[in-house]
Amino acid sequence: MNDRFLVTGAEGAIGRALALHLERAGGDVYRASRDPEPTPRNVKLELSDLGKALDESGPLDRIAADGKLTAFLMAGITGFRVCESDPAGARRINVESTRLLARHLLRKAAFVVFPSTSSVFSGTLGRSTEDRVPDPLSEYARQKSETETLLRDELRTAPSQAGLAIVRLTKVVSAEDGLISQWLTAMTGGSEIEAATDLIFSPISMDFVVRGLAVIGRLRQSGTFHLSGDRDVSYFQFAAALARLLGKPEALVRPVEIRDRLGPGLAPARATLDMAATARVAGLAPQTVEEAAADLVLSAGRTLQL
């Protein structure tokens, strides 16, 4: 029997890419989203109204009953500012509904993969290891950190065949990202862009993320994992690297300072995560900045027709 996968939030950028990657590798993939096309492998799932999705005879139970299931919980509210402006509403989705969904799947002996964020750490203590206690600063990061804890609690009362992998990600760069798309389109046309010299991140490509998630999902070993870039760079440095790969002059990238305009938790002192434990368990190493930039330019050539 082929590996069986459920990807929630399949309409999102990472969920869509992950489902496609798993299919291409020969897996039986079911997509769950708010407004799916009516096919046997698509499931309607709205976190704000789980409703019939969690019924004993509902679609999730039918999928789980057909064989060993790995479920990737990609659905949720990811915007920092949205979570700050409506913390109660975001918490109902990101924490409460996600916990209910995970509980239901774990009780069906599924292996659940929950993507979290490097933002659960303030970045003030250097590179955070997989076992470091989170110290989140933003509302979004607090919700992710709380959900991590709640899902671990759910695993303790689940059947022994169930499992849970929490996977913290650094900044995922994609040609579908608004800022990145604008950068690539502008520089390809010879136009200048602005990029921050005082804001750092640890970029990882969409391809790196979906490959890493797939490895962890197939491993089916409970624990906390990190997917990270190999070092911190400023947005200015990364934009300059993109310019070089596009064969454009670095002078197209104009430096700006924006740190003072951002709120707490949106401008970390450090962004790169330690991946030593992830490397030992899953054989995954950090992605270099150069690899992330090259992946981005390659994917942009396909999606943006650069």
N, C-alpha and C positions, 0 to 999 in steps of 0.2 A: 504493500500500500504506500502511495506517495505521502510525503509530509503534508500535513494539513495546516493551513494558516488562516487566521482572521485578522484583517487590518481595519481597525476603526479609524474614522477621520480620513477615509480613503479619497475624499475630495480635496484634501490639503496637499501641499507640495511634497512633503516628505512621505505622507501616506500613499500618495499616488505613485511616487517613484519606488517605494518599497514593494508595493503590490506587484508592480511590473517586474522588478528584479526577481522576486520570488517565483513568479510565473515562468520567467525565462529560464530559471534554474530547475524547472520541472515540478514545482510544488502545486498542490491544489489550494487555490487562493480564493477566499471569500472577502468581498469588500463591504464594509458597513459605512453608511453615510446618511446625511439628513434627507437627501432627495435622490435616491439611486435610480438608475435605469432598471426597468423591470426584467431582470434576468435571474435564473436560478442561483447564481453565485453572488448576487447583490442583496444586501440586507438593509432595511430601513432602520436607522438608529439615531435618535435625537437625545443627547445627554440631558437636555432640559425636560424631557418627557420620555423616560425609558419605557413606560407603559408595557405593551404586549411583548416587547423585546425580552423581558425577563420572565415571562410566563413559562410554566413548566413545559408547555407544548409549543413554545415560541421558536423563532428561527435560530436563536443562539443555541438552544438545547438540541435542536435537530443537527446542527453542525458539529457540536461537541460529541453527540452520540455516535457519529459516523466513524470515529477513530481518534487517535492522539491529536490534540489540537494545541497549537501555539498561537496565542492572541497578542497582537501588538496594539496597545492602547494609545493611538496617535491623536485621538480627538480631544479637543479642549480649547480654551481661550488662551492664546499665547501673547497677546499684546500687553506690554508693561503698562502703558498708559490706560488701557481699558480696565485692567485690574485695579489700578489706583483710583480711577474715577467711579467704579462700581464694585467695590471689594465684596459686598455681600452677594451680588449677582454672579460675579466670577467664581466665588467660592462654591456656590451651589453646583456649578458645572465642573470646575477643576478638582474639587475635593469631594463633595458629597456624592455626586452622581458617579464620578470615577470610582469611588470606593464601592458603591453598590454594584456597578458593572464588574469590577474585579472580583468582588465577593462571589457573585453568581458564577463567574467563569472558574474561579479556583475551586468552588464546591463541585464543579463538574470535572475536576482533576485536570484542568487545562494548565498549560505553562504560560504565564502572563509576563509580557515584556512592557515595562512602563518607562517611557522616555522622560527624563528629568533635565535639569539644567545646571550648568556650572555656576549660575547665579545664586545657587543655594549657599555659596561661599562668598564672603565679602572680598576676598582677595588680599586681605591685609596680612595674612600669615604665610605667604609664599604659596607654592604649588600644593594644592590639597589632594591628599590621598583618598582612596575609595572608602576608608574607614573613618575619616575625620568627621567630627560632629559639625553639621551645617551651622552657619551664622548668617542667615539671609538678611538683606537690607530692604528689598523691594517687596511689595505686596504679591506680585507674581511669584517671586522666589519663595516667599513664606508659604504660599499655597502649595507649591511643588514639594517643599520640605515636609509640610504636614502630611501630604498625600503619601510620600515615601514611607513615613512612620505608620500610617494607617494601613497601608497595603501589607507591610511586614506583619502587623497584628493579624490581618485576615489570613495570612499564610499559616499562622500557628494553629488555626482551627480547621484548616483545609485538609482533604485527604492526602495521604503520604505521596501519592503519584503527582500531586500538583506542585507547581514551582513558580518562583517569582524572580525576575531579573530587573533591577533598577539600573537604567543606563543614563548617565549624565552626559550631556552634550555641551561642547563649547559652541561658538557662533557658526551656524551653518550658512555657507555662502552659496547662492544659487542664482542662475541667470533670470529666475522668476522674481527675485527680490527687487523691489522697486528702485532702491538706491543703486544697487549693482547694475541693474538693467540700464538705468540712465547713464551711469558711468561708461559702460561698454558701448552703448549706442553713440554717445557724444564723442568719445575718443576715437572710435572707428571713423567718424565723420570729420575728425580733425578739430573738434571743439574742446575748449578747456572745461575742466571740472574742478570742484573744490573737495578737499578731503582733510579730515582733522588730524593734526599732529599731536594733539593732547588727549586722544581717546584711543585706548588700546583694545585689541581683541585677539583671539586665538582661532583663526579661521580653519574650518574643515569643509570639504566639498560635499555636495549631495551624494555623489557616488561613494565616497568614503563612508558616509553615515549609513547608507542603506546596506552596503556590504558588511559593515560592522554589526548592525542590528541583525542581519540575517545569520551571521556566524553565532552570535549570542543566542538567538532564538533556536537554532538547530542544536546548540550545545546543551540546552535545557538544564543548566546548572544554576541553582539559586544563588543570588549574591548581588553585589553592587559593582557596576562596571563604569569605566570612563571612556569616552571617545573624544579626543582632544587634538588640537594642533601641537606642534613641537615647541612653539615659543610664542611669546607675545610680540605683536607688531602694531604700529599705529595704522589707522585707516589710510593715512598719507603714504606710508611705506607700501602697503598692500596695493593701493591704486597705482603707485609707480611701477610695481612689479607687473601689474596687468598691462600697463602702457608698453612696457618692454616686450611682453609676449605678443602684443598686438602689432609690434613693429612701429610704435609711435614714440615721439619724444617725451621724455619724462616731464618736460616743461609744460605739458598740457595739464599737469596736476598742480593746482594752486593750493598752498598750505593755508589752513584756517584753524582757529582755536574755538572749540565749542563746549568744553567741559563745564564751564560755569553755567551754561544754559540747562544742564541736565539735572534731574533730581537724584536723591539718594538711591544707590543700587544700580543706576544706569551708567555709571562711569567707574568701573572697578579698577582698583590699583593693579591687580594682576588678573589674568583670565585663563592662563594655561593650567590644565589639570594634570596631576600625576597619573600615569597609566601603568605603573609597575605591576600591580596585582592583576589588572586586566591582561597584561602581556603574559603573565605566568599561567593564568587560567584559560584564556581564550586565544592566545597567540597573536594578539592585535597590538600594533605599535602606533605611536602618534604619527599623524600626517604632517609632513613638512609644509611650510608656507609655500614653497615653490610648487609642490605637488598640488596643493589646494588651488593655487592660481592657475596652473596648467589645466586642471580638471574643469575649472570654471570657464576658461576661454574655449576649451573644446566643446563643452555643453552649450555655451552661448552661440557658437558657430552653427549648431543644429537648431536651437530654439529661436534665436533672434536673426538667423541668416546673415551673420556678420561676414 
